[in-house]
Amino acid sequence: MSTRSHSPEELGAFLKARRSNIDPAAVGLAVAGGPRRVPGLRREEVAQLAMISTDYYTRLEQGRLAGASPAVLNALATALRLGPDEQSYLYQLASKSDRQQPRKPRVERVLPQTRLLLDNMRDTPAMVLGRYLDILAWNRLATAVFTDFAAVPQRERNFLRMLFLDPAVRGRYVDWSSIARICVGYVRAAAEGQGGARLSELIGELSLRDPDFRTWWAEHHANYQTHGTKTLIHPTKGSTRSTGRHCTPPANTRPSW
């Protein structure tokens, strides 16, 4: 790797060039009202995707900051869809070693015992959720009540994402706003001091696409609620109340309902 010192203006020029090449539709932004004034993403959209302030990103792109932390650089790399070579170059421009990048998170898996437990839960919809509410496994009744999770692309198979963006899931809850705020707080608590590319991508997309999520995430309310009663609307049986509990089995997965 080159040891030449790079100016803040070079870093800013690279960031501006990369965001201009991002198709807004590729990050879930609907383009309405004719063509945009500038190609690619706006500064505020990159900032939201990277979970940093618009002012901070603007100063970074304008060359008014000498550099950024490894965590911010990784968030920007995710937001701008940088490949390995581009990400390494981003680190060079910021005078950071790419060896400072965090390791890839451990893949979350579901134990056979947990799958057996799911299969035996025939009277209530149940799911196994990961740290950030990725849907890892589910039982037949969960499919009947919500949607065919197997048909949902893996990157989109996240309960928080589907709760806000998938009408089939969102529409199943009579008390949707209460459930949604609990889930936002749950992910906020799980994310405290952590982060990573997966979380940045999830929060960035939801912040751009849903105003309620954007407002509630900005409130910084953490929630550790592990049980409660929900009112679900079954596709064929109508309204029904379901009392459930979150449990934490081995391997950091969480059965839900």
Secondary structure, 3 states (H helix, E strand, C coil): CCCCCCCHHHHHHHHHHHHHCCCHHHHCCCCCCCCCCCCCCCHHHHHHHHCCCHHHHHHHHCCCCCCCCHHHHHHHHHHCCCCHHHHHHHHHHCCCCHHHCCCCCCCCCCCHHHHHHHHHCCCCCCEEECCCCEEEEECHHHHHHCCCHHHCCHHHCEHHHHHHHCHHHHCCECCHHHHHHHHHHHHHHHHCCCCCHHHHHHHHHHHHHCHHHHHHHHCCCCCCCCEEEEEEEECCCEEEEEEEECCCCHHHCEEEC
